[in-house]
Amino acid sequence: MESDAIIRLRGVTKTYGSGPTAFQALKGIDLDIQRGDFVAVMGPSGSGKSTTMNILGCLDVPTSGSFLFHGHHVERLDRDQRALLRRKYLGFVFQGFNLLSRTTALENVELPLLYRGEDRQTRHEAGLAALDKVGLKPWWDHTPAELSGGQQQRVAIARAIVTNPDVLLADEPTGNLDSERSVEIMELLTDLNRNSGITVLMVTHEPDMAAFARTIVHFKDGLVESIEKGARG
């Protein structure tokens, strides 16, 4: 139902540069993301999917059009307001893990809470709970160098969910993993979506990974080309 959309894009365009050298990355995107959905975003390089994800992650703003999150117009917010929205409601998972190499798994997971100004006890308890959700509580004191690639991505996911975000944005989360670890990470994201109610938006080039999603959105030439139900849809 449209009324249950946590995210709504209407006529969203994005143009970089001006004059003869201007490039229109998005040409008028209409897209609804339903609360609790697991959405895979696919498309060739230059199709607009990464630009759209940057806008959804409040890292960029549309040139025109509207972006509603929980019914509020994000395109009208200033930089500081977008940062607050990002900190409170969004979690991010990247292809390259982006962990601090000389700190423990727990300290990496606690970082978003540190930025929020939470006290040490609160950070510690929430960090351990998040590591427990991804099956890595016993490894809390290990540094990234002491963990496998799959375990590092689990730590990154724990860091993304430690703030209990409404939406988890994952950019090629299995891109640096072998096929077995990739399936493990996708099963973890599926579990978080199903059992924790987190809305998941994932960019992927891999159809096997997209098959875990409930909804698959295909981008082409700055537009939404098609939307289909995934295997779980």
C-alpha atoms as one frame of an Amber mdcrd trajectory, in Angstrom:
protein
   0.000   0.000   0.000   1.314   3.421  -0.911   0.412   4.815   2.518   2.927
   2.422   4.106   5.865   3.817   2.135   8.731   4.803   4.426  10.491   6.432
   1.444   8.835   8.163  -1.496  10.612   9.748  -4.454   8.611  11.855  -6.889
  10.101  13.341 -10.050  13.620  13.277  -8.610  16.320  14.578 -10.929  20.026
  15.082 -10.350  22.235  17.171 -12.611  25.965  17.584 -12.149  27.634  20.673
 -13.579  25.984  23.329 -15.712  25.842  24.558 -19.260  27.082  22.409 -22.147
  29.013  20.098 -19.789  26.040  19.349 -17.513  25.294  15.673 -16.918  21.844
  14.521 -15.875  22.371  11.452 -13.702  18.696  11.115 -12.764  15.919  12.077
 -15.165  12.800  11.912 -13.026  12.676   9.035 -10.540   9.382   7.879  -9.018
   9.926   5.203  -6.384   8.190   3.992  -3.222  10.000   1.884  -0.633   7.586
   0.127   1.691   8.291  -0.137   5.389   9.927  -3.507   6.143  10.796  -4.290
   2.517  14.102  -5.734   1.305  14.942  -3.975  -1.946  17.761  -4.858  -4.336
  18.799  -2.046  -6.679  20.411  -3.171  -9.928  21.630  -1.592 -13.140  24.762
  -1.013 -15.218  27.376   1.595 -14.334  26.017   5.069 -15.009  22.395   3.976
 -14.675  21.699   6.232 -11.700  21.477   3.652  -8.952  24.434   4.981  -6.930
  23.209   8.572  -7.262  19.799   7.478  -6.009  21.331   5.642  -3.059  23.381
   8.731  -2.162  20.190  10.794  -2.119  18.356   8.164  -0.050  21.296   8.099
   2.363  21.097  11.897   2.769  24.623  12.192   1.359  23.371  14.210  -1.614
  20.278  16.207  -2.540  18.069  16.140  -5.642  18.298  18.922  -8.207  14.507
  18.836  -8.395  11.647  16.662  -7.240  10.656  15.504  -3.759  12.130  12.970
  -1.342   9.858  12.074   1.557  11.100  10.061   4.530   8.419   9.200   7.083
   6.346  11.824   5.271   8.879  14.636   5.772  10.461  16.474   2.841  14.172
  15.669   3.068  15.034  17.880   0.083  14.050  20.892   2.196  16.475  20.088
   5.022  19.837  21.774   5.410  23.129  19.878   5.733  22.997  19.647   9.544
  19.398  18.450   9.545  20.231  15.765   6.979  23.165  14.668   9.142  20.838
  14.288  12.130  18.374  12.270  10.064  21.215  10.067   8.821  22.535   9.525
  12.341  19.156   8.687  13.838  17.390   6.648  11.186  19.949   5.194   8.751
  22.649   2.537   8.870  25.306   2.002   6.197  27.201  -1.100   5.023  29.950
  -0.779   2.414  31.735  -3.180   0.095  35.098  -2.382   1.694  33.946  -2.856
   5.325  35.486   0.536   6.343  36.593  -0.691   9.769  39.271   1.031  11.854
  42.220  -1.349  11.700  43.743  -0.783  15.141  40.566  -0.990  17.188  38.580
  -3.993  18.361  35.370  -5.242  16.821  33.440  -3.821  19.777  35.086  -0.392
  19.491  34.270  -0.310  15.762  30.638  -1.148  16.471  30.416   1.489  19.209
  31.509   4.346  16.927  28.029   5.571  15.883  27.044   5.715  19.556  30.208
   7.640  20.363  29.198  10.236  17.757  25.804  10.422  19.438  27.438  11.184
  22.779  26.256   8.021  24.538  28.069   7.073  27.751  30.562   4.213  27.834
  28.269   1.716  29.572  25.453   2.306  27.074  27.868   1.986  24.141  29.353
  -1.209  25.545  26.029  -2.947  26.145  24.535  -1.918  22.785  27.742  -2.874
  20.959  27.818  -6.345  22.484  24.119  -6.827  21.686  24.724  -5.856  18.042
  27.705  -8.216  17.788  25.522 -10.951  19.278  22.920 -10.364  16.540  25.539
 -11.023  13.856  27.022 -14.016  15.691  30.316 -12.381  16.678  29.976 -11.607
  20.388  32.852 -13.990  21.308  35.130 -12.056  18.922  34.421  -8.651  20.467
  38.074  -8.035  21.370  39.543  -9.028  17.972  40.908  -6.428  15.554  39.931
  -6.571  11.862  43.287  -8.170  10.993  42.328 -11.097  13.253  39.012 -11.633
  11.465  38.099 -13.135   8.096  36.491 -11.031   5.370  33.079 -12.430   6.210
  33.575 -11.687   9.895  34.715  -8.138   9.106  31.534  -7.555   7.111  29.522
  -8.891  10.051  31.225  -6.353  12.300  30.361  -3.655   9.749  26.720  -4.783
   9.795  26.720  -4.747  13.604  28.045  -1.174  13.478  25.238  -0.261  11.060
  22.474  -1.699  13.265  23.767  -0.664  16.704  21.644   2.505  16.551  18.492
   0.511  15.657  18.042   2.271  12.312  14.801   2.229  10.350  16.663   1.733
   7.063  19.879  -0.134   6.271  21.629   0.945   3.056  24.083  -1.656   1.761
  26.388  -0.845  -1.166  27.641  -4.083  -2.766  27.913  -5.732   0.686  29.178
  -9.024  -0.783  31.475  -7.509  -3.409  34.688  -8.450  -1.571  33.581 -11.903
  -0.418  33.670 -15.408  -1.870  30.405 -17.125  -2.749  30.010 -19.005   0.535
  30.628 -15.911   2.690  28.365 -13.910   0.387  25.454 -16.249   1.036  26.104
 -16.034   4.787  25.965 -12.233   4.678  22.778 -12.270   2.602  21.163 -14.697
   5.039  22.132 -12.368   7.875  20.610  -9.343   6.106  17.483 -11.387   5.389
  17.232 -12.335   9.068  17.630  -8.713  10.187  14.964  -7.662   7.704  12.539
 -10.374   8.727  13.067 -10.493  12.488  14.188  -6.961  13.359  11.911  -5.165
  10.912  14.747  -3.177   9.328  14.021  -1.933   5.808  16.999  -2.960   3.646
  18.118  -1.185   0.463  20.973  -2.947  -1.291  22.903  -2.113  -4.449  24.253
  -5.219  -6.159  25.495  -6.342  -9.561  24.900  -9.993  -8.703  21.541 -11.599
  -9.585  22.212 -14.401  -7.074  22.413 -11.836  -4.283  19.422  -9.849  -5.559
  17.390 -13.061  -5.362  17.395 -12.713  -1.566  15.375  -9.492  -1.843  11.614
  -9.121  -1.828  11.666  -6.358  -4.444  14.152  -5.766  -7.279  14.422  -2.310
  -8.863  16.240  -2.052 -12.207  17.785   1.270 -13.221  18.755   2.283 -16.754
  19.851   5.642 -18.180  18.845   7.652 -15.115  15.378   6.152 -14.817  13.649
   3.261 -13.085  13.335   0.742 -15.884  11.318  -1.905 -14.036  10.303  -3.160
 -10.601   9.730  -6.843  -9.977   9.120  -9.144  -7.061  12.149 -11.077  -5.852
  12.177 -14.686  -4.753  10.927 -13.637  -1.284   8.383 -11.154  -2.618
